[in-house]
Amino acid sequence: MTTVIPLDQETNQLNASSQPNETNIEDYDEFRRPPILEICLKHQSATQFAIADAKVDLNKNNLCPCCGQPVILTQLPLTASILDFSFNGPGVSLYFDFLVFSSILISTFIIICGIYDLIASSLGETCQLLNELGELECIDNFYSQFAKSNQDNKDVDIAGSVLNFITTLILIVLLFLYRKRINILANKIDEKSILASDYSIIVENIPRDAKEEEIKEFFSKINNHEYKIQKICMGFQIQQYLQILKQKQDQEKTFTKILECERLGKPIPPQLPNKVDLTQTLDQLANQLDKYEENFETSFQFSGVAIISYNTEDEANAVCKFFRATRLHLILSQVMRVIGQKDIRRFRDNVIVVSKAPEPGDILWGNLGVTLLEQYKRKLITNLATIFLLGICFGILFGLSYGQFSMTDTGKGEELSQAEIIAITVLGVIASVLISIINNILAIIIRKFAELEAPATKTEYDISAAKKLGFAQFLNTAIITLIVNLVIIKEGEKSYYAVIKQGGLNQDVMLIFITNGIMPWLTSIIDPFYLYKLFMRFQIQSQGQTCNVTQQEANEHFAGPMIDLSKKYAQLGKTLLFTFFYAYLLPLGPVLSLGSLLVIYWVEKFLLLRRDSKPAPTGSEMAEEMIDFFGEFTLLLYAIGCLVWETILNETIFPLTWVQFAIAILNFLIPIDTIFDLFWKSEDISTQEFYETQCYKFWDDYDRRNPITAEKAIETFLKNTTEAPQQQQVDGRGNVVPKFQDYKKQDKKKKNKNKNKKEN
């Protein structure tokens, strides 16, 4: 078992500040000004990527009133195993495991092909011969010397082609085995933690006029079996509510700017609204939110999606298994409907979709009411917009490459001056840095596109964003660079001259390898958004009672940056695709990529354990989708790259390279997951604990994540954890388990009025 290091600074500060006169949990106001620093520190500690201390008794002094998370935590050491991340679900653990596996894939190429290619290339003299013949200006430097183009290109490198073929076969086996490893790791992590999702199912396409009692009755007795339902969390169409809430948060930030100008004695900018008018607007928005929340059952329409929690995980699995519909089931359902027979798999007349529920923090509640047809429309629009962005990137890179070409077009036999060589190199560096900048801009825009698609879960959003972003960045980095260099050539010039010449493809790609090996981990360390958070923390602490930011804004500043799995998987996928596509041409490139991945692993692990916030728990679906998408594309692009570079450099293709390409195509087209399931079926190991004894230990639950029920659910949870000892019971493990009691919701109108008085 991995040892843990106690949080010293924040924990001691929180323990020392737990005084009787502190703010009660029922007094928490997210729009309070000035913010209570103690709550900010509690939220900072509660959101860290650390384990809750099981030895600490839960009470209002060591629970965050904002999110209901424990604040007495113990940090994991930097040498912790990824299995020690199990308290946060499989998502983060499997990302780091995929990072290690990517390093193994690149190492496999280096061991089998890379070492041979580096030696064979270094023994070549193509660049030197071209200079002696006066056919081409070729600089004999480290990347041109260790490039495949420097090898003797009169004959095909048979040994290299055989090694490429062997590498492809080994990579297929590694991908096959890694799919098994993902399932094993996910099961191990699931065994180490008991989460609300273990007991829950998610049901879609329920009639939108159905009531909670009807849903409970339908799913509590299925096929003559009785199932004990502990909780039903209804999903509502809350888009309008979320828009009003967003407007209020934006207006509160504007109000903060006005108060800050008044505090500093500065004139209020004319673009900001009048303070009195803004106060009235805030009151109106608050009243609208109150009306929604006080009568949410009648104010919101049911989305047709419900999360049902059973008393045991076996019950949830059994219900999922019963409703799991194949094509044959759907056909039989339609036949039975025609002949007038009732299908017990239908809810009224609707064919419902039942599956194990995602983690509570994985659900995007505001998107539950969006229809499938609307999602397809949005995906089409975002895909077209992504293609348009790539066209713009192509134009920018084409212009820079044309500038390089203009400088090298000096005529046959003329040597480049030192100034021209420097200018060409500078343009190459600018192009590689610009590609990195464009990729970061693409990351922001494509993530916005993924939001517009309105996925039902954060995992679906991450998968969509990672696939689009990773492949778009690969096209922008690798393919556009290739096309530009092969299109802009002199008339009658041999194609491999465009590869080996000064300012050619070799130089551009090697500079991209270098940039891509440094920028990802460097930008993670020097994060301007985190630096802004640090500045705002200092401001909030130094201003004290004169601080004008709201409690919610202050909590956000004190929380660390949130790990973005979609961006990280996209960066990792792009590195794999780019590395293997150019591996044959530049065998030195995979060495640089491997070094980069090793640095990224330790940098991101350090930032996660010492700086970042704890993300919402996610499952293993993200890792499974990423290995399917990027893994298969990596093999395919490796085979395509071998074909392309043999064609350009040798003008002939070795027959075994065609076989390698055919195997890669076959591996890409055949549903490998189906074959994998035939050989290795991994069953989830169900927990034998009961929901009613474990629910008090869930730091994440569906009603606490649902924006409509979150406030009341958090208040109830905090109330239950602060009951007197005589009101508590002990479970089979000797753990103290508080009983549920009803907890009256606060009068929010009164709270808003008091808030406005404080502000005035």
QUIMOKA-V258236 format. One record per residue. RES is the residue in three letters. OMEGA is omega in whole degrees, 0 to 359 (none if undefined). Layout:
# QUIMOKA-V258236
RES,OMEGA / RES,OMEGA
This chain:
# QUIMOKA-V258236
MET,182 / THR,176 / THR,182 / VAL,180 / ILE,183 / PRO,173 / LEU,186 / ASP,190 / GLN,183 / GLU,183 / THR,179 / ASN,179 / GLN,180 / LEU,179 / ASN,181 / ALA,185 / SER,182 / SER,182 / GLN,182 / PRO,183 / ASN,181 / GLU,182 / THR,178 / ASN,183 / ILE,181 / GLU,179 / ASP,184 / TYR,181 / ASP,184 / GLU,181 / PHE,180 / ARG,172 / ARG,351 / PRO,180 / PRO,176 / ILE,185 / LEU,181 / GLU,178 / ILE,177 / CYS,180 / LEU,176 / LYS,180 / HIS,178 / GLN,180 / SER,184 / ALA,184 / THR,179 / GLN,178 / PHE,183 / ALA,184 / ILE,175 / ALA,181 / ASP,184 / ALA,183 / LYS,184 / VAL,176 / ASP,183 / LEU,173 / ASN,186 / LYS,181 / ASN,181 / ASN,171 / LEU,179 / CYS,179 / PRO,180 / CYS,186 / CYS,178 / GLY,182 / GLN,177 / PRO,183 / VAL,177 / ILE,188 / LEU,173 / THR,182 / GLN,173 / LEU,176 / PRO,181 / LEU,179 / THR,183 / ALA,176 / SER,178 / ILE,176 / LEU,177 / ASP,176 / PHE,188 / SER,180 / PHE,180 / ASN,181 / GLY,185 / PRO,191 / GLY,183 / VAL,180 / SER,183 / LEU,175 / TYR,179 / PHE,177 / ASP,177 / PHE,176 / LEU,177 / VAL,181 / PHE,176 / SER,177 / SER,178 / ILE,179 / LEU,181 / ILE,178 / SER,178 / THR,177 / PHE,183 / ILE,182 / ILE,185 / ILE,186 / CYS,191 / GLY,182 / ILE,179 / TYR,182 / ASP,180 / LEU,180 / ILE,181 / ALA,180 / SER,182 / SER,179 / LEU,180 / GLY,182 / GLU,184 / THR,182 / CYS,180 / GLN,180 / LEU,180 / LEU,177 / ASN,180 / GLU,179 / LEU,180 / GLY,180 / GLU,187 / LEU,174 / GLU,183 / CYS,180 / ILE,182 / ASP,179 / ASN,190 / PHE,184 / TYR,177 / SER,179 / GLN,181 / PHE,176 / ALA,181 / LYS,180 / SER,179 / ASN,179 / GLN,177 / ASP,187 / ASN,179 / LYS,182 / ASP,178 / VAL,177 / ASP,184 / ILE,181 / ALA,178 / GLY,179 / SER,178 / VAL,179 / LEU,175 / ASN,179 / PHE,179 / ILE,179 / THR,180 / THR,180 / LEU,181 / ILE,178 / LEU,177 / ILE,179 / VAL,180 / LEU,177 / LEU,179 / PHE,180 / LEU,182 / TYR,176 / ARG,176 / LYS,181 / ARG,179 / ILE,180 / ASN,180 / ILE,180 / LEU,180 / ALA,179 / ASN,178 / LYS,180 / ILE,179 / ASP,178 / GLU,185 / LYS,182 / SER,177 / ILE,185 / LEU,180 / ALA,182 / SER,179 / ASP,185 / TYR,195 / SER,173 / ILE,174 / ILE,184 / VAL,180 / GLU,178 / ASN,170 / ILE,176 / PRO,188 / ARG,175 / ASP,180 / ALA,179 / LYS,184 / GLU,181 / GLU,179 / GLU,178 / ILE,180 / LYS,180 / GLU,182 / PHE,187 / PHE,177 / SER,177 / LYS,184 / ILE,176 / ASN,177 / ASN,175 / HIS,178 / GLU,178 / TYR,183 / LYS,179 / ILE,180 / GLN,184 / LYS,172 / ILE,177 / CYS,183 / MET,173 / GLY,183 / PHE,173 / GLN,190 / ILE,183 / GLN,182 / GLN,178 / TYR,180 / LEU,177 / GLN,179 / ILE,179 / LEU,177 / LYS,178 / GLN,181 / LYS,179 / GLN,178 / ASP,180 / GLN,177 / GLU,178 / LYS,176 / THR,178 / PHE,177 / THR,180 / LYS,180 / ILE,179 / LEU,179 / GLU,176 / CYS,179 / GLU,181 / ARG,181 / LEU,181 / GLY,180 / LYS,176 / PRO,180 / ILE,180 / PRO,184 / PRO,181 / GLN,178 / LEU,182 / PRO,176 / ASN,184 / LYS,181 / VAL,178 / ASP,180 / LEU,177 / THR,178 / GLN,178 / THR,178 / LEU,178 / ASP,180 / GLN,179 / LEU,179 / ALA,179 / ASN,178 / GLN,179 / LEU,179 / ASP,181 / LYS,178 / TYR,189 / GLU,182 / GLU,180 / ASN,188 / PHE,182 / GLU,178 / THR,182 / SER,185 / PHE,175 / GLN,178 / PHE,184 / SER,185 / GLY,180 / VAL,178 / ALA,175 / ILE,184 / ILE,180 / SER,179 / TYR,183 / ASN,178 / THR,178 / GLU,178 / ASP,178 / GLU,179 / ALA,179 / ASN,180 / ALA,179 / VAL,178 / CYS,181 / LYS,181 / PHE,184 / PHE,180 / ARG,188 / ALA,170 / THR,178 / ARG,179 / LEU,178 / HIS,181 / LEU,178 / ILE,179 / LEU,178 / SER,178 / GLN,178 / VAL,180 / MET,179 / ARG,181 / VAL,183 / ILE,174 / GLY,179 / GLN,180 / LYS,178 / ASP,184 / ILE,177 / ARG,178 / ARG,171 / PHE,194 / ARG,181 / ASP,184 / ASN,171 / VAL,184 / ILE,178 / VAL,184 / VAL,177 / SER,176 / LYS,185 / ALA,172 / PRO,177 / GLU,183 / PRO,181 / GLY,181 / ASP,185 / ILE,174 / LEU,191 / TRP,181 / GLY,182 / ASN,185 / LEU,181 / GLY,182 / VAL,183 / THR,180 / LEU,179 / LEU,179 / GLU,178 / GLN,178 / TYR,178 / LYS,182 / ARG,178 / LYS,178 / LEU,181 / ILE,182 / THR,177 / ASN,177 / LEU,179 / ALA,178 / THR,178 / ILE,178 / PHE,179 / LEU,178 / LEU,176 / GLY,177 / ILE,178 / CYS,179 / PHE,180 / GLY,180 / ILE,181 / LEU,178 / PHE,179 / GLY,179 / LEU,180 / SER,178 / TYR,176 / GLY,176 / GLN,181 / PHE,180 / SER,180 / MET,181 / THR,183 / ASP,183 / THR,183 / GLY,185 / LYS,175 / GLY,180 / GLU,180 / GLU,177 / LEU,176 / SER,180 / GLN,179 / ALA,179 / GLU,178 / ILE,179 / ILE,181 / ALA,179 / ILE,179 / THR,179 / VAL,178 / LEU,177 / GLY,178 / VAL,179 / ILE,180 / ALA,181 / SER,178 / VAL,180 / LEU,177 / ILE,179 / SER,179 / ILE,179 / ILE,178 / ASN,177 / ASN,177 / ILE,176 / LEU,180 / ALA,181 / ILE,184 / ILE,183 / ILE,175 / ARG,175 / LYS,176 / PHE,180 / ALA,176 / GLU,181 / LEU,180 / GLU,176 / ALA,176 / PRO,184 / ALA,181 / THR,177 / LYS,179 / THR,177 / GLU,177 / TYR,181 / ASP,180 / ILE,180 / SER,181 / ALA,182 / ALA,179 / LYS,180 / LYS,186 / LEU,181 / GLY,181 / PHE,178 / ALA,179 / GLN,176 / PHE,178 / LEU,181 / ASN,184 / THR,190 / ALA,189 / ILE,180 / ILE,177 / THR,179 / LEU,183 / ILE,182 / VAL,182 / ASN,181 / LEU,180 / VAL,184 / ILE,177 / ILE,179 / LYS,180 / GLU,180 / GLY,180 / GLU,178 / LYS,186 / SER,183 / TYR,172 / TYR,179 / ALA,180 / VAL,192 / ILE,186 / LYS,175 / GLN,184 / GLY,181 / GLY,186 / LEU,180 / ASN,182 / GLN,182 / ASP,183 / VAL,180 / MET,176 / LEU,176 / ILE,176 / PHE,181 / ILE,180 / THR,181 / ASN,178 / GLY,184 / ILE,190 / MET,185 / PRO,182 / TRP,179 / LEU,179 / THR,176 / SER,180 / ILE,182 / ILE,181 / ASP,182 / PRO,179 / PHE,177 / TYR,177 / LEU,176 / TYR,176 / LYS,180 / LEU,178 / PHE,181 / MET,176 / ARG,179 / PHE,180 / GLN,182 / ILE,181 / GLN,183 / SER,182 / GLN,177 / GLY,183 / GLN,178 / THR,181 / CYS,186 / ASN,177 / VAL,179 / THR,178 / GLN,180 / GLN,179 / GLU,180 / ALA,178 / ASN,179 / GLU,180 / HIS,182 / PHE,175 / ALA,180 / GLY,177 / PRO,180 / MET,179 / ILE,182 / ASP,184 / LEU,181 / SER,180 / LYS,182 / LYS,177 / TYR,179 / ALA,178 / GLN,180 / LEU,179 / GLY,178 / LYS,178 / THR,178 / LEU,182 / LEU,182 / PHE,183 / THR,184 / PHE,177 / PHE,181 / TYR,183 / ALA,181 / TYR,183 / LEU,184 / LEU,182 / PRO,176 / LEU,181 / GLY,178 / PRO,177 / VAL,178 / LEU,179 / SER,179 / LEU,177 / GLY,179 / SER,181 / LEU,178 / LEU,178 / VAL,180 / ILE,182 / TYR,184 / TRP,177 / VAL,182 / GLU,177 / LYS,178 / PHE,182 / LEU,179 / LEU,185 / LEU,184 / ARG,184 / ARG,190 / ASP,174 / SER,178 / LYS,180 / PRO,175 / ALA,180 / PRO,177 / THR,182 / GLY,184 / SER,184 / GLU,182 / MET,181 / ALA,180 / GLU,179 / GLU,182 / MET,179 / ILE,176 / ASP,185 / PHE,185 / PHE,179 / GLY,181 / GLU,178 / PHE,179 / THR,178 / LEU,182 / LEU,182 / LEU,175 / TYR,178 / ALA,178 / ILE,179 / GLY,178 / CYS,177 / LEU,184 / VAL,186 / TRP,174 / GLU,179 / THR,183 / ILE,187 / LEU,185 / ASN,182 / GLU,172 / THR,182 / ILE,178 / PHE,184 / PRO,182 / LEU,177 / THR,175 / TRP,177 / VAL,177 / GLN,180 / PHE,180 / ALA,179 / ILE,179 / ALA,177 / ILE,180 / LEU,179 / ASN,180 / PHE,186 / LEU,183 / ILE,178 / PRO,187 / ILE,180 / ASP,179 / THR,178 / ILE,180 / PHE,180 / ASP,179 / LEU,183 / PHE,182 / TRP,174 / LYS,181 / SER,180 / GLU,176 / ASP,177 / ILE,184 / SER,173 / THR,181 / GLN,178 / GLU,179 / PHE,180 / TYR,186 / GLU,176 / THR,183 / GLN,188 / CYS,180 / TYR,179 / LYS,180 / PHE,175 / TRP,179 / ASP,180 / ASP,189 / TYR,180 / ASP,177 / ARG,176 / ARG,179 / ASN,184 / PRO,183 / ILE,184 / THR,189 / ALA,186 / GLU,181 / LYS,181 / ALA,178 / ILE,178 / GLU,179 / THR,180 / PHE,179 / LEU,178 / LYS,182 / ASN,181 / THR,182 / THR,180 / GLU,179 / ALA,183 / PRO,182 / GLN,178 / GLN,184 / GLN,177 / GLN,182 / VAL,179 / ASP,184 / GLY,180 / ARG,181 / GLY,178 / ASN,178 / VAL,183 / VAL,178 / PRO,179 / LYS,177 / PHE,173 / GLN,177 / ASP,181 / TYR,185 / LYS,180 / LYS,181 / GLN,174 / ASP,187 / LYS,179 / LYS,179 / LYS,180 / LYS,180 / ASN,178 / LYS,178 / ASN,180 / LYS,181 / ASN,177 / LYS,179 / LYS,181 / GLU,180 / ASN,none
